[in-house]
Amino acid sequence: MAPLLLPLGFMFLATRSGRISSTTTLCQRSSLNRRFMSSSTDAISSLPPLLSTSGEAVKDAETSLSGKRVALYFAAGWCPMCTRFEPSLTQFREAASSSGKNLEIIYVPSDRSPDDAMQRASSLGMMSVPHGKEADDIKTKFKIWSGAEAIKLGFGRRSGVPALVVLDGKRGEEMAFLAAEAEGVNALRNWPLDEEDGIW
């Protein structure tokens, strides 16, 4: 059977049984001798307090993020574009992990309540920024929020949801912007997985 190509930045090959098995192109396994940089204090301090998937405060974010590639994921459960995008995002995360490039995607909620935000983060298996002021501060910093939040946050955004911002591992500054609202799954191709500056 001919290979089935999906615009995920990685490739899926169909087996004779009809199942899809993943083989990465962008996410190829690195050399065993690759040296990972540890998170710097500057990078950690760039983040607000984080919540675990169970809703509890993450006490040691530096350890939780060490050796990983980190991105902020701006989304909402009521957003159909977000829920359509997320299966591909999950596949991308799993393919990266299987190639030795672990990702930590932090949910920045545009949900309508703290409970909705917590349920979403838990279902996605992501740490999250607390709903409310902490999330709004991150949204205004990176100029990403939903259209439904325009009255509260203004009209000067560069993107709505869904969107991701990949953070560098030295200062926690923006390394890449993945415009999933405009580009859908194709935006994942822009994650610079092979750059060491992206390792916390």
TAGI-V687795 format. One record per run of one state. SS is the DSSP state (helix for helix, strand for strand, loop for the rest). FROM is the first residue (numbers start at 1). LEN is the number of residues. If there is no record, write none. Layout:
BEGIN
ss: {SS:SS}
from: {FROM:FROM}
len: {LEN:LEN}
END
This chain:
BEGIN
ss: {loop:strand:loop:strand:loop:strand:loop:helix:loop:strand:loop:strand:loop:helix:loop:strand:loop:helix:loop:strand:loop:helix:loop:strand:loop:helix:loop:strand:loop:helix:loop:strand:loop:strand:loop:strand:loop:helix:loop:helix:strand:loop}
from: {1:4:5:11:15:20:24:41:46:50:52:57:58:61:66:69:76:80:99:103:110:114:125:128:130:133:143:144:145:147:154:159:160:163:168:174:179:180:191:196:199:200}
len: {3:1:6:4:5:4:17:5:4:2:5:1:3:5:3:7:4:19:4:7:4:11:3:2:3:10:1:1:2:7:5:1:3:5:6:5:1:11:5:3:1:1}
END
